[in-house]
Amino acid sequence: MLGLTLALGLGGCASSVSEMGDNMTLAFADPAKYDYYDCKLLEAERKSLKTRIEDLERLMAKAQTGVAGPVVAELAYRNDYIAFRGQEKLANKAWQRNNCHDSPPTPGAASATAAPTPPEHGKGGHSSMKSGGAVY
């Protein structure tokens, strides 16, 4: 009976993830962490935090489908989720305070990462010119 009560109690907490107040998330974050970040660092941090929060949300949703899902989601992921949400809020505040803007995508980013293709040569990987063949 105690286990069922605990599971139901924790399940109620896990279902209110989206209703979490600012005070709760900010209690788990360092308010001065982003004071000295410039816009470039903040942009990378915000992207990283967003990715991590989305991963935790997927993991929590997946855990919810199991038999003891709400308990697993609560015990395994809730604290990290709260901490990352608090960090995200502080990073967003610093972003706004610094008047930062998203960097435009670099036009050559896709082509710069692709390996250059070597020039085609004749058989055996040698050039078609014969050694010692000078042009007069």
MIKENU-979200 format. One line per field, with one value per residue: x, y, z of N, C-alpha, C, CB in turn; residue number from 0. Coordinates in nm, 2 decimals. Glycine has a CB too. Layout:
nc1 X	...
nc2 Y	...
nc3 Z	...
cac1 X	...
cac2 Y	...
cac3 Z	...
cc1 X	...
cc2 Y	...
cc3 Z	...
cbc1 X	...
cbc2 Y	...
cbc3 Z	...
k NUM	...
END
This chain:
nc1 0.08	0.20	0.39	0.22	0.10	0.32	0.40	0.18	0.19	0.44	0.39	0.21	0.37	0.55	0.39	0.34	0.55	0.56	0.43	0.60	0.72	0.89	1.05	1.11	1.27	1.48	1.59	1.77	1.98	2.28	2.29	2.48	2.62	2.63	2.72	2.96	2.97	3.01	2.82	2.87	2.95	2.72	2.54	2.62	2.59	2.32	2.21	2.32	2.20	1.93	1.92	1.99	1.77	1.56	1.63	1.61	1.34	1.24	1.33	1.20	0.93	0.94	1.00	0.76	0.59	0.63	0.58	0.63	0.66	0.61	0.75	1.01	1.07	1.06	1.25	1.49	1.53	1.42	1.55	1.78	1.64	1.51	1.73	1.86	1.66	1.65	1.90	1.88	1.69	1.83	2.04	1.90	1.81	2.05	2.13	1.93	1.98	2.24	2.18	2.20	2.21	2.10	2.35	2.41	2.36	2.64	2.73	2.91	2.93	2.84	2.98	3.24	3.29	3.29	3.49	3.76	3.75	3.98	4.18	4.10	4.30	4.50	4.55	4.64	4.67	4.85	4.96	4.87	5.09	5.41	5.71	5.99	5.89	5.92	5.79	5.85
nc2 -0.12	0.12	0.16	0.20	0.44	0.61	0.59	0.71	0.96	1.06	1.04	1.24	1.46	1.44	1.47	1.74	1.88	2.07	2.28	2.40	2.64	2.96	3.01	2.76	2.64	2.82	2.80	2.60	2.68	2.87	3.20	3.38	3.27	3.33	3.59	3.69	3.60	3.63	3.72	3.52	3.30	3.27	3.20	2.95	2.81	2.84	2.69	2.43	2.39	2.38	2.16	1.96	1.98	1.91	1.64	1.53	1.57	1.39	1.15	1.14	1.13	0.88	0.72	0.74	0.57	0.32	0.06	0.15	0.41	0.70	0.71	0.64	0.84	1.06	1.01	0.96	1.16	1.42	1.61	1.69	1.79	2.01	2.16	2.22	2.37	2.59	2.70	2.75	2.96	3.16	3.19	3.29	3.53	3.67	3.68	3.85	4.08	4.14	4.22	4.04	3.86	3.60	3.43	3.46	3.19	3.04	3.06	2.89	2.67	2.40	2.32	2.35	2.15	1.92	1.67	1.74	1.63	1.41	1.47	1.30	1.04	0.85	0.49	0.31	0.53	0.72	1.01	1.09	1.18	1.09	1.01	1.23	1.33	1.60	1.91	2.08
nc3 0.00	0.08	-0.12	-0.35	-0.28	-0.27	-0.54	-0.67	-0.56	-0.65	-0.91	-0.96	-0.92	-1.13	-1.35	-1.36	-1.48	-1.68	-1.56	-1.38	-1.16	-1.18	-0.95	-0.85	-1.05	-1.06	-0.82	-0.83	-0.98	-1.05	-1.00	-1.08	-1.28	-1.56	-1.58	-1.69	-1.94	-2.29	-2.59	-2.78	-2.63	-2.48	-2.67	-2.76	-2.52	-2.46	-2.68	-2.62	-2.37	-2.44	-2.61	-2.42	-2.24	-2.40	-2.45	-2.20	-2.16	-2.35	-2.25	-2.00	-2.09	-2.22	-2.00	-1.86	-1.99	-1.89	-1.64	-1.38	-1.44	-1.38	-1.13	-1.20	-1.38	-1.22	-1.02	-1.16	-1.35	-1.29	-1.11	-1.26	-1.48	-1.37	-1.28	-1.53	-1.66	-1.50	-1.54	-1.81	-1.81	-1.67	-1.85	-2.07	-1.97	-1.94	-2.20	-2.31	-2.15	-2.24	-2.50	-2.71	-3.03	-3.25	-3.43	-3.78	-4.01	-4.14	-4.48	-4.62	-4.46	-4.49	-4.72	-4.64	-4.46	-4.60	-4.74	-4.97	-5.30	-5.45	-5.75	-6.06	-6.18	-6.42	-6.46	-6.16	-6.00	-6.08	-6.26	-6.60	-6.74	-6.85	-6.68	-6.71	-6.94	-7.11	-7.22	-7.52
cac1 0.00	0.29	0.45	0.12	0.08	0.44	0.40	0.08	0.24	0.54	0.33	0.15	0.48	0.61	0.30	0.34	0.68	0.55	0.37	0.70	0.73	1.03	1.12	1.15	1.38	1.59	1.65	1.87	2.08	2.37	2.24	2.59	2.70	2.64	2.75	3.07	2.96	2.98	2.71	2.91	2.95	2.58	2.47	2.65	2.54	2.17	2.19	2.35	2.09	1.80	1.93	1.98	1.64	1.48	1.67	1.55	1.19	1.21	1.36	1.09	0.81	0.96	0.98	0.62	0.51	0.66	0.49	0.66	0.71	0.62	0.85	1.14	1.09	1.08	1.38	1.61	1.55	1.35	1.64	1.85	1.55	1.48	1.85	1.88	1.56	1.69	2.02	1.83	1.62	1.94	2.12	1.81	1.81	2.18	2.12	1.85	2.06	2.35	2.13	2.26	2.13	2.15	2.45	2.35	2.42	2.75	2.70	3.00	2.95	2.82	3.08	3.37	3.31	3.30	3.63	3.78	3.77	4.10	4.16	4.11	4.43	4.50	4.56	4.74	4.68	4.96	4.91	4.89	5.22	5.52	5.82	6.09	5.83	5.92	5.72	5.94
cac2 0.00	0.24	0.17	0.26	0.58	0.68	0.60	0.81	1.09	1.10	1.06	1.37	1.56	1.42	1.52	1.89	1.93	2.19	2.38	2.43	2.79	3.02	3.00	2.62	2.62	2.91	2.76	2.50	2.74	2.97	3.32	3.46	3.18	3.39	3.73	3.73	3.53	3.72	3.67	3.40	3.19	3.25	3.14	2.81	2.76	2.82	2.57	2.31	2.37	2.35	2.02	1.87	1.98	1.82	1.50	1.49	1.56	1.27	1.04	1.14	1.08	0.74	0.65	0.75	0.46	0.19	0.02	0.24	0.52	0.82	0.70	0.64	0.97	1.15	0.98	0.96	1.28	1.54	1.71	1.74	1.87	2.14	2.24	2.27	2.47	2.71	2.75	2.81	3.09	3.26	3.22	3.37	3.66	3.73	3.70	3.97	4.19	4.18	4.25	3.94	3.82	3.48	3.44	3.41	3.07	3.06	3.01	2.78	2.57	2.27	2.28	2.35	2.03	1.81	1.65	1.77	1.51	1.42	1.47	1.17	1.01	0.73	0.37	0.31	0.66	0.81	1.10	1.04	1.22	1.00	1.08	1.27	1.38	1.75	1.98	2.18
cac3 0.00	0.08	-0.26	-0.44	-0.24	-0.32	-0.69	-0.71	-0.52	-0.74	-1.05	-0.97	-0.94	-1.27	-1.45	-1.35	-1.53	-1.76	-1.48	-1.28	-1.14	-1.19	-0.82	-0.84	-1.14	-1.03	-0.69	-0.86	-1.07	-1.00	-1.06	-1.14	-1.38	-1.69	-1.57	-1.77	-2.07	-2.40	-2.67	-2.85	-2.53	-2.44	-2.78	-2.75	-2.39	-2.48	-2.77	-2.54	-2.26	-2.51	-2.65	-2.30	-2.18	-2.49	-2.43	-2.07	-2.18	-2.42	-2.15	-1.90	-2.16	-2.24	-1.87	-1.82	-2.05	-1.82	-1.53	-1.27	-1.52	-1.31	-1.03	-1.27	-1.44	-1.10	-0.95	-1.25	-1.44	-1.24	-1.06	-1.37	-1.56	-1.30	-1.29	-1.66	-1.69	-1.43	-1.61	-1.93	-1.78	-1.64	-1.98	-2.16	-1.91	-1.97	-2.35	-2.33	-2.09	-2.33	-2.63	-2.81	-3.14	-3.30	-3.54	-3.90	-4.05	-4.24	-4.61	-4.67	-4.35	-4.54	-4.81	-4.57	-4.38	-4.69	-4.78	-5.11	-5.38	-5.52	-5.90	-6.11	-6.26	-6.49	-6.38	-6.06	-5.93	-6.13	-6.37	-6.74	-6.80	-6.82	-6.62	-6.81	-7.06	-7.11	-7.33	-7.58
cc1 0.09	0.35	0.35	0.10	0.20	0.44	0.30	0.12	0.34	0.49	0.27	0.25	0.53	0.52	0.29	0.47	0.66	0.49	0.47	0.71	0.88	1.11	1.18	1.28	1.50	1.66	1.77	1.98	2.16	2.34	2.36	2.67	2.73	2.68	2.86	3.08	2.94	2.87	2.75	2.90	2.80	2.51	2.49	2.59	2.39	2.14	2.21	2.24	1.96	1.81	1.92	1.84	1.55	1.51	1.61	1.40	1.16	1.23	1.25	0.96	0.82	0.94	0.84	0.54	0.53	0.57	0.51	0.71	0.72	0.73	0.99	1.17	1.13	1.22	1.50	1.63	1.50	1.45	1.73	1.77	1.53	1.61	1.88	1.78	1.60	1.81	1.97	1.76	1.73	2.02	2.03	1.81	1.94	2.18	2.04	1.92	2.17	2.31	2.19	2.15	2.19	2.25	2.38	2.42	2.53	2.72	2.78	3.02	2.94	2.93	3.22	3.39	3.32	3.45	3.65	3.80	3.90	4.08	4.18	4.24	4.41	4.52	4.67	4.76	4.79	4.90	4.94	5.02	5.33	5.64	5.93	6.02	5.82	5.85	5.82	5.87
cc2 0.13	0.26	0.24	0.41	0.66	0.70	0.70	0.95	1.15	1.12	1.19	1.48	1.56	1.48	1.68	1.95	2.06	2.31	2.43	2.59	2.83	3.00	2.86	2.60	2.70	2.88	2.66	2.55	2.85	3.10	3.40	3.39	3.25	3.53	3.77	3.66	3.64	3.65	3.54	3.28	3.16	3.17	2.99	2.74	2.74	2.71	2.44	2.28	2.32	2.20	1.92	1.87	1.89	1.68	1.45	1.48	1.43	1.15	1.03	1.09	0.93	0.66	0.64	0.63	0.33	0.17	0.12	0.37	0.65	0.82	0.71	0.78	1.07	1.13	0.99	1.09	1.41	1.64	1.77	1.83	2.01	2.22	2.30	2.38	2.60	2.78	2.82	2.94	3.19	3.29	3.31	3.51	3.74	3.76	3.83	4.09	4.24	4.22	4.16	3.91	3.69	3.50	3.39	3.28	3.10	2.99	2.89	2.67	2.43	2.23	2.27	2.22	1.91	1.80	1.67	1.63	1.52	1.41	1.33	1.15	0.88	0.61	0.38	0.44	0.75	0.90	1.04	1.08	1.12	1.07	1.11	1.32	1.53	1.80	2.09	2.28
cc3 0.00	-0.05	-0.35	-0.41	-0.29	-0.47	-0.73	-0.67	-0.61	-0.88	-1.06	-0.98	-1.08	-1.37	-1.46	-1.40	-1.60	-1.68	-1.37	-1.28	-1.16	-1.06	-0.81	-0.92	-1.11	-0.90	-0.72	-0.95	-1.01	-1.07	-1.12	-1.25	-1.51	-1.69	-1.66	-1.90	-2.18	-2.49	-2.74	-2.76	-2.49	-2.55	-2.78	-2.63	-2.41	-2.57	-2.69	-2.44	-2.33	-2.55	-2.53	-2.24	-2.27	-2.47	-2.30	-2.08	-2.25	-2.33	-2.05	-1.96	-2.18	-2.11	-1.83	-1.88	-1.98	-1.70	-1.41	-1.33	-1.44	-1.20	-1.09	-1.32	-1.33	-1.04	-1.04	-1.32	-1.39	-1.20	-1.17	-1.46	-1.50	-1.30	-1.42	-1.70	-1.62	-1.50	-1.74	-1.91	-1.75	-1.77	-2.07	-2.10	-1.95	-2.12	-2.38	-2.27	-2.17	-2.47	-2.74	-2.92	-3.20	-3.42	-3.67	-3.94	-4.15	-4.37	-4.65	-4.56	-4.40	-4.63	-4.75	-4.50	-4.47	-4.73	-4.93	-5.18	-5.46	-5.67	-5.95	-6.20	-6.34	-6.40	-6.27	-5.98	-5.97	-6.24	-6.50	-6.80	-6.76	-6.77	-6.73	-6.93	-7.06	-7.23	-7.39	-7.66
cbc1 -0.09	0.40	0.49	-0.01	0.07	0.57	0.36	-0.05	0.29	0.66	0.23	0.07	0.59	0.64	0.16	0.31	0.75	0.46	0.25	0.83	0.68	1.02	1.03	1.04	1.34	1.54	1.55	1.81	2.01	2.52	2.17	2.69	2.62	2.51	2.78	3.20	2.85	3.10	2.67	3.06	3.03	2.52	2.51	2.81	2.57	2.12	2.28	2.49	2.07	1.78	2.07	2.08	1.58	1.50	1.82	1.58	1.14	1.31	1.49	1.07	0.79	1.10	1.07	0.55	0.55	0.80	0.52	0.76	0.63	0.49	0.83	1.14	0.97	0.98	1.38	1.59	1.48	1.26	1.73	1.91	1.42	1.45	1.97	1.88	1.42	1.73	2.12	1.73	1.53	2.03	2.15	1.67	1.79	2.30	2.05	1.71	2.11	2.45	2.16	2.30	2.12	2.04	2.58	2.36	2.32	2.89	2.70	3.13	2.85	2.68	3.08	3.38	3.19	3.21	3.67	3.89	3.65	4.19	4.26	3.99	4.55	4.61	4.60	4.87	4.70	5.08	4.98	4.77	5.26	5.56	5.89	6.18	5.69	6.06	5.59	6.04
cbc2 0.00	0.21	0.04	0.18	0.59	0.60	0.46	0.77	1.09	1.00	0.95	1.40	1.54	1.28	1.47	1.94	1.83	2.17	2.33	2.37	2.83	3.16	3.03	2.52	2.64	3.06	2.69	2.38	2.79	2.93	3.41	3.50	3.06	3.37	3.77	3.70	3.42	3.75	3.77	3.41	3.23	3.39	3.19	2.79	2.85	2.95	2.58	2.33	2.50	2.44	2.00	1.93	2.12	1.86	1.49	1.59	1.68	1.25	1.06	1.28	1.16	0.71	0.72	0.88	0.45	0.19	-0.12	0.18	0.54	0.86	0.57	0.53	1.02	1.13	0.83	0.85	1.26	1.51	1.64	1.63	1.80	2.11	2.15	2.16	2.42	2.68	2.64	2.71	3.07	3.20	3.09	3.31	3.66	3.63	3.58	3.96	4.14	4.06	4.40	3.82	3.93	3.39	3.36	3.52	2.97	3.01	3.11	2.84	2.60	2.26	2.37	2.47	2.01	1.83	1.50	1.86	1.49	1.30	1.56	1.14	1.00	0.73	0.25	0.26	0.63	0.73	1.24	1.08	1.36	0.92	0.99	1.16	1.32	1.81	2.04	2.11
cbc3 0.12	0.19	-0.31	-0.42	-0.09	-0.27	-0.74	-0.64	-0.38	-0.74	-1.07	-0.84	-0.84	-1.29	-1.43	-1.22	-1.62	-1.88	-1.41	-1.32	-1.01	-1.23	-0.71	-0.87	-1.29	-1.03	-0.60	-0.93	-1.20	-1.02	-0.96	-1.02	-1.40	-1.77	-1.43	-1.69	-2.08	-2.49	-2.78	-2.91	-2.41	-2.42	-2.92	-2.75	-2.28	-2.54	-2.89	-2.47	-2.19	-2.63	-2.72	-2.19	-2.18	-2.64	-2.42	-1.96	-2.26	-2.54	-2.08	-1.84	-2.29	-2.30	-1.76	-1.87	-2.20	-1.77	-1.48	-1.17	-1.63	-1.25	-0.95	-1.38	-1.51	-1.00	-0.89	-1.36	-1.57	-1.13	-0.95	-1.46	-1.58	-1.15	-1.24	-1.76	-1.64	-1.28	-1.64	-2.00	-1.65	-1.53	-2.05	-2.16	-1.76	-1.94	-2.42	-2.26	-1.95	-2.34	-2.66	-2.74	-3.26	-3.35	-3.51	-4.02	-4.11	-4.18	-4.72	-4.70	-4.24	-4.61	-4.93	-4.47	-4.29	-4.82	-4.74	-5.13	-5.48	-5.48	-5.96	-6.20	-6.16	-6.60	-6.48	-6.11	-5.79	-6.19	-6.35	-6.82	-6.75	-6.95	-6.51	-6.84	-7.09	-7.10	-7.29	-7.67
k 0	1	2	3	4	5	6	7	8	9	10	11	12	13	14	15	16	17	18	19	20	21	22	23	24	25	26	27	28	29	30	31	32	33	34	35	36	37	38	39	40	41	42	43	44	45	46	47	48	49	50	51	52	53	54	55	56	57	58	59	60	61	62	63	64	65	66	67	68	69	70	71	72	73	74	75	76	77	78	79	80	81	82	83	84	85	86	87	88	89	90	91	92	93	94	95	96	97	98	99	100	101	102	103	104	105	106	107	108	109	110	111	112	113	114	115	116	117	118	119	120	121	122	123	124	125	126	127	128	129	130	131	132	133	134	135
END
